[in-house]
Amino acid sequence: MVENLSLFCMGFGLVLWFWGTFPLLGHRSVLFKLHSLSVSDTLGSMSILLGLLLKIPNEWPLLLLALLSLAIWNTILGYVLAYCSQNRLDHE
């Protein structure tokens, strides 16, 4: 049961990774593309880490640290890139 749930979480994470790249092909704004990519990448990566946590529970301190740092740094990086992108668009 835990093995199947682990595989489901990792598979769902991969689906989110690919789902986030499709808006890059559209004709939307840069900020929309950045938002959709960063959200799906963060959630996909967190889902994969959760699947790994279920698969190898004896590595929980390392995986929990990776999960927390991923949530914090991906969010901060998304905001920084959006801010820099908006400043660049304002100066053109």
TORTORLUM-687040 format. One record per atom (N, C-alpha, C): residue number from 1; x, y, z. Coordinates in Angstrom, 2 decimals. Layout:
N
+--------+---------+---------+---------+
| drense |      c1 |      c2 |      c3 |
+--------+---------+---------+---------+
|    NUM |       X |       Y |       Z |
...
+--------+---------+---------+---------+
***
This chain:
92
+--------+---------+---------+---------+
| drense |      c1 |      c2 |      c3 |
+--------+---------+---------+---------+
|      1 |    0.82 |   -1.19 |    0.00 |
|      1 |    0.00 |    0.00 |    0.00 |
|      1 |    0.87 |    1.26 |    0.00 |
|      2 |    1.86 |    1.29 |    0.87 |
|      2 |    2.74 |    2.45 |    0.95 |
|      2 |    3.57 |    2.57 |   -0.33 |
|      3 |    3.97 |    1.45 |   -0.89 |
|      3 |    4.74 |    1.46 |   -2.14 |
|      3 |    3.91 |    2.07 |   -3.28 |
|      4 |    2.64 |    1.70 |   -3.36 |
|      4 |    1.77 |    2.25 |   -4.41 |
|      4 |    1.53 |    3.74 |   -4.21 |
|      5 |    1.34 |    4.17 |   -2.96 |
|      5 |    1.16 |    5.58 |   -2.68 |
|      5 |    2.42 |    6.37 |   -3.01 |
|      6 |    3.57 |    5.79 |   -2.74 |
|      6 |    4.85 |    6.43 |   -3.07 |
|      6 |    5.00 |    6.60 |   -4.58 |
|      7 |    4.69 |    5.55 |   -5.32 |
|      7 |    4.77 |    5.65 |   -6.78 |
|      7 |    3.75 |    6.64 |   -7.34 |
|      8 |    2.57 |    6.70 |   -6.74 |
|      8 |    1.57 |    7.66 |   -7.18 |
|      8 |    2.05 |    9.09 |   -6.96 |
|      9 |    2.64 |    9.36 |   -5.79 |
|      9 |    3.14 |   10.72 |   -5.50 |
|      9 |    4.24 |   11.10 |   -6.48 |
|     10 |    5.16 |   10.19 |   -6.76 |
|     10 |    6.24 |   10.50 |   -7.70 |
|     10 |    5.71 |   10.68 |   -9.12 |
|     11 |    4.77 |    9.86 |   -9.52 |
|     11 |    4.16 |   10.00 |  -10.84 |
|     11 |    3.38 |   11.30 |  -10.97 |
|     12 |    2.66 |   11.66 |   -9.92 |
|     12 |    1.92 |   12.92 |   -9.91 |
|     12 |    2.87 |   14.11 |  -10.00 |
|     13 |    4.01 |   14.01 |   -9.33 |
|     13 |    5.02 |   15.07 |   -9.41 |
|     13 |    5.56 |   15.24 |  -10.82 |
|     14 |    5.79 |   14.14 |  -11.51 |
|     14 |    6.25 |   14.22 |  -12.90 |
|     14 |    5.19 |   14.83 |  -13.81 |
|     15 |    3.93 |   14.48 |  -13.56 |
|     15 |    2.85 |   15.08 |  -14.35 |
|     15 |    2.80 |   16.58 |  -14.13 |
|     16 |    2.97 |   17.03 |  -12.89 |
|     16 |    2.97 |   18.46 |  -12.61 |
|     16 |    4.15 |   19.16 |  -13.27 |
|     17 |    5.31 |   18.53 |  -13.30 |
|     17 |    6.46 |   19.13 |  -13.98 |
|     17 |    6.16 |   19.38 |  -15.45 |
|     18 |    5.62 |   18.36 |  -16.12 |
|     18 |    5.32 |   18.52 |  -17.54 |
|     18 |    4.16 |   19.47 |  -17.78 |
|     19 |    3.18 |   19.45 |  -16.88 |
|     19 |    2.02 |   20.33 |  -17.02 |
|     19 |    2.44 |   21.79 |  -16.92 |
|     20 |    3.43 |   22.09 |  -16.11 |
|     20 |    3.89 |   23.47 |  -15.95 |
|     20 |    4.67 |   23.99 |  -17.14 |
|     21 |    5.19 |   23.11 |  -17.96 |
|     21 |    5.97 |   23.59 |  -19.11 |
|     21 |    5.09 |   23.94 |  -20.30 |
|     22 |    3.87 |   23.43 |  -20.36 |
|     22 |    3.00 |   23.72 |  -21.50 |
|     22 |    2.65 |   25.20 |  -21.64 |
|     23 |    2.42 |   25.97 |  -20.56 |
|     23 |    2.14 |   27.40 |  -20.75 |
|     23 |    3.31 |   28.18 |  -21.34 |
|     24 |    4.51 |   27.64 |  -21.30 |
|     24 |    5.65 |   28.33 |  -21.90 |
|     24 |    5.51 |   28.44 |  -23.41 |
|     25 |    4.74 |   27.56 |  -24.00 |
|     25 |    4.56 |   27.56 |  -25.45 |
|     25 |    3.49 |   28.54 |  -25.91 |
|     26 |    2.69 |   29.07 |  -24.99 |
|     26 |    1.59 |   29.95 |  -25.34 |
|     26 |    2.06 |   31.39 |  -25.58 |
|     27 |    1.08 |   32.24 |  -25.82 |
|     27 |    1.36 |   33.65 |  -26.10 |
|     27 |    0.92 |   34.54 |  -24.93 |
|     28 |    1.01 |   34.04 |  -23.73 |
|     28 |    0.63 |   34.81 |  -22.54 |
|     28 |    1.81 |   35.67 |  -22.10 |
|     29 |    1.63 |   36.43 |  -21.05 |
|     29 |    2.68 |   37.32 |  -20.55 |
|     29 |    3.79 |   36.50 |  -19.88 |
|     30 |    4.92 |   37.13 |  -19.74 |
|     30 |    6.07 |   36.49 |  -19.11 |
|     30 |    5.76 |   36.14 |  -17.66 |
|     31 |    5.06 |   37.03 |  -16.97 |
|     31 |    4.75 |   36.79 |  -15.57 |
|     31 |    3.78 |   35.62 |  -15.40 |
|     32 |    2.82 |   35.47 |  -16.30 |
|     32 |    1.92 |   34.31 |  -16.25 |
|     32 |    2.70 |   33.02 |  -16.45 |
|     33 |    3.59 |   33.04 |  -17.42 |
|     33 |    4.41 |   31.85 |  -17.70 |
|     33 |    5.29 |   31.50 |  -16.50 |
|     34 |    5.90 |   32.54 |  -15.90 |
|     34 |    6.75 |   32.32 |  -14.74 |
|     34 |    5.96 |   31.77 |  -13.56 |
|     35 |    4.77 |   32.31 |  -13.35 |
|     35 |    3.95 |   31.84 |  -12.24 |
|     35 |    3.53 |   30.39 |  -12.41 |
|     36 |    3.04 |   30.06 |  -13.59 |
|     36 |    2.59 |   28.67 |  -13.80 |
|     36 |    3.75 |   27.69 |  -13.72 |
|     37 |    4.90 |   28.08 |  -14.23 |
|     37 |    6.06 |   27.20 |  -14.17 |
|     37 |    6.55 |   27.02 |  -12.74 |
|     38 |    6.64 |   28.11 |  -11.99 |
|     38 |    7.18 |   28.00 |  -10.62 |
|     38 |    6.23 |   27.24 |   -9.69 |
|     39 |    4.92 |   27.45 |   -9.84 |
|     39 |    3.97 |   26.74 |   -8.98 |
|     39 |    3.98 |   25.24 |   -9.28 |
|     40 |    3.91 |   24.89 |  -10.56 |
|     40 |    3.88 |   23.46 |  -10.89 |
|     40 |    5.22 |   22.79 |  -10.58 |
|     41 |    6.31 |   23.50 |  -10.75 |
|     41 |    7.62 |   22.93 |  -10.42 |
|     41 |    7.74 |   22.69 |   -8.92 |
|     42 |    7.31 |   23.66 |   -8.13 |
|     42 |    7.39 |   23.51 |   -6.68 |
|     42 |    6.51 |   22.37 |   -6.19 |
|     43 |    5.26 |   22.35 |   -6.64 |
|     43 |    4.35 |   21.29 |   -6.19 |
|     43 |    4.78 |   19.92 |   -6.71 |
|     44 |    5.29 |   19.87 |   -7.94 |
|     44 |    5.76 |   18.60 |   -8.48 |
|     44 |    6.97 |   18.07 |   -7.72 |
|     45 |    7.90 |   18.96 |   -7.44 |
|     45 |    9.09 |   18.55 |   -6.70 |
|     45 |    8.74 |   18.12 |   -5.28 |
|     46 |    7.81 |   18.84 |   -4.65 |
|     46 |    7.39 |   18.47 |   -3.31 |
|     46 |    6.66 |   17.13 |   -3.31 |
|     47 |    5.90 |   16.86 |   -4.34 |
|     47 |    5.21 |   15.58 |   -4.44 |
|     47 |    6.21 |   14.44 |   -4.63 |
|     48 |    7.23 |   14.67 |   -5.43 |
|     48 |    8.26 |   13.65 |   -5.62 |
|     48 |    9.01 |   13.40 |   -4.31 |
|     49 |    9.32 |   14.47 |   -3.58 |
|     49 |    9.99 |   14.29 |   -2.29 |
|     49 |    9.10 |   13.57 |   -1.29 |
|     50 |    7.82 |   13.84 |   -1.32 |
|     50 |    6.90 |   13.12 |   -0.44 |
|     50 |    6.87 |   11.64 |   -0.79 |
|     51 |    6.89 |   11.33 |   -2.10 |
|     51 |    6.95 |    9.93 |   -2.51 |
|     51 |    8.23 |    9.26 |   -2.05 |
|     52 |    9.33 |    9.98 |   -2.13 |
|     52 |   10.60 |    9.43 |   -1.63 |
|     52 |   10.57 |    9.25 |   -0.13 |
|     53 |    9.91 |   10.17 |    0.57 |
|     53 |    9.80 |   10.05 |    2.02 |
|     53 |    9.01 |    8.80 |    2.40 |
|     54 |    7.99 |    8.47 |    1.62 |
|     54 |    7.23 |    7.24 |    1.88 |
|     54 |    8.05 |    6.00 |    1.52 |
|     55 |    8.88 |    6.13 |    0.51 |
|     55 |    9.66 |    4.97 |    0.03 |
|     55 |   10.84 |    4.66 |    0.95 |
|     56 |   11.54 |    5.69 |    1.39 |
|     56 |   12.71 |    5.49 |    2.27 |
|     56 |   12.53 |    6.34 |    3.54 |
|     57 |   11.72 |    5.89 |    4.48 |
|     57 |   11.41 |    6.70 |    5.67 |
|     57 |   12.59 |    6.90 |    6.61 |
|     58 |   13.62 |    6.09 |    6.50 |
|     58 |   14.76 |    6.27 |    7.40 |
|     58 |   15.61 |    7.48 |    7.02 |
|     59 |   15.35 |    8.09 |    5.88 |
|     59 |   16.05 |    9.31 |    5.46 |
|     59 |   15.20 |   10.55 |    5.67 |
|     60 |   14.27 |   10.51 |    6.62 |
|     60 |   13.32 |   11.60 |    6.79 |
|     60 |   13.95 |   12.93 |    7.15 |
|     61 |   15.05 |   13.01 |    7.93 |
|     61 |   15.59 |   14.35 |    8.21 |
|     61 |   16.10 |   15.05 |    6.95 |
|     62 |   16.79 |   14.33 |    6.11 |
|     62 |   17.32 |   14.91 |    4.88 |
|     62 |   16.20 |   15.28 |    3.91 |
|     63 |   15.22 |   14.41 |    3.76 |
|     63 |   14.11 |   14.68 |    2.85 |
|     63 |   13.22 |   15.80 |    3.36 |
|     64 |   13.03 |   15.89 |    4.66 |
|     64 |   12.25 |   16.98 |    5.23 |
|     64 |   12.98 |   18.32 |    5.05 |
|     65 |   14.28 |   18.32 |    5.22 |
|     65 |   15.07 |   19.53 |    4.98 |
|     65 |   14.99 |   19.94 |    3.51 |
|     66 |   15.06 |   18.98 |    2.61 |
|     66 |   14.94 |   19.28 |    1.18 |
|     66 |   13.55 |   19.81 |    0.87 |
|     67 |   12.53 |   19.27 |    1.48 |
|     67 |   11.16 |   19.70 |    1.26 |
|     67 |   10.96 |   21.15 |    1.72 |
|     68 |   11.44 |   21.46 |    2.91 |
|     68 |   11.29 |   22.82 |    3.43 |
|     68 |   12.11 |   23.83 |    2.63 |
|     69 |   13.34 |   23.49 |    2.31 |
|     69 |   14.16 |   24.42 |    1.54 |
|     69 |   13.61 |   24.62 |    0.13 |
|     70 |   13.05 |   23.59 |   -0.45 |
|     70 |   12.43 |   23.70 |   -1.76 |
|     70 |   11.24 |   24.64 |   -1.72 |
|     71 |   10.41 |   24.50 |   -0.70 |
|     71 |    9.23 |   25.36 |   -0.57 |
|     71 |    9.64 |   26.82 |   -0.37 |
|     72 |   10.65 |   27.06 |    0.42 |
|     72 |   11.07 |   28.44 |    0.69 |
|     72 |   11.81 |   29.04 |   -0.50 |
|     73 |   12.81 |   28.35 |   -1.01 |
|     73 |   13.65 |   28.94 |   -2.05 |
|     73 |   12.97 |   29.04 |   -3.41 |
|     74 |   12.14 |   28.08 |   -3.77 |
|     74 |   11.41 |   28.21 |   -5.03 |
|     74 |   10.45 |   29.39 |   -4.99 |
|     75 |    9.80 |   29.59 |   -3.85 |
|     75 |    8.89 |   30.72 |   -3.71 |
|     75 |    9.63 |   32.04 |   -3.79 |
|     76 |   10.73 |   32.15 |   -3.06 |
|     76 |   11.51 |   33.39 |   -3.07 |
|     76 |   12.09 |   33.65 |   -4.45 |
|     77 |   12.60 |   32.63 |   -5.10 |
|     77 |   13.17 |   32.80 |   -6.43 |
|     77 |   12.11 |   33.24 |   -7.44 |
|     78 |   10.91 |   32.71 |   -7.34 |
|     78 |    9.83 |   33.13 |   -8.22 |
|     78 |    9.50 |   34.60 |   -8.05 |
|     79 |    9.45 |   35.07 |   -6.79 |
|     79 |    9.19 |   36.48 |   -6.54 |
|     79 |   10.32 |   37.37 |   -7.05 |
|     80 |   11.55 |   36.96 |   -6.85 |
|     80 |   12.69 |   37.75 |   -7.32 |
|     80 |   12.70 |   37.84 |   -8.85 |
|     81 |   12.47 |   36.73 |   -9.51 |
|     81 |   12.44 |   36.76 |  -10.97 |
|     81 |   11.28 |   37.61 |  -11.50 |
|     82 |   10.13 |   37.53 |  -10.85 |
|     82 |    9.00 |   38.35 |  -11.27 |
|     82 |    9.28 |   39.82 |  -11.06 |
|     83 |    9.91 |   40.16 |   -9.93 |
|     83 |   10.24 |   41.55 |   -9.65 |
|     83 |   11.25 |   42.09 |  -10.67 |
|     84 |   12.27 |   41.32 |  -10.96 |
|     84 |   13.27 |   41.74 |  -11.95 |
|     84 |   12.66 |   41.84 |  -13.34 |
|     85 |   11.79 |   40.93 |  -13.67 |
|     85 |   11.14 |   40.95 |  -14.98 |
|     85 |   10.23 |   42.17 |  -15.10 |
|     86 |    9.51 |   42.49 |  -14.04 |
|     86 |    8.61 |   43.65 |  -14.07 |
|     86 |    9.41 |   44.94 |  -14.18 |
|     87 |   10.52 |   45.05 |  -13.46 |
|     87 |   11.37 |   46.24 |  -13.57 |
|     87 |   11.92 |   46.40 |  -14.98 |
|     88 |   12.30 |   45.30 |  -15.58 |
|     88 |   12.83 |   45.34 |  -16.94 |
|     88 |   11.76 |   45.80 |  -17.92 |
|     89 |   10.53 |   45.30 |  -17.75 |
|     89 |    9.45 |   45.69 |  -18.64 |
|     89 |    9.06 |   47.16 |  -18.45 |
|     90 |    9.19 |   47.67 |  -17.21 |
|     90 |    8.85 |   49.07 |  -16.94 |
|     90 |    9.86 |   50.03 |  -17.57 |
|     91 |   11.11 |   49.61 |  -17.71 |
|     91 |   12.16 |   50.48 |  -18.24 |
|     91 |   12.28 |   50.45 |  -19.75 |
|     92 |   11.53 |   49.59 |  -20.41 |
|     92 |   11.62 |   49.51 |  -21.88 |
|     92 |   10.69 |   50.47 |  -22.54 |
+--------+---------+---------+---------+
***
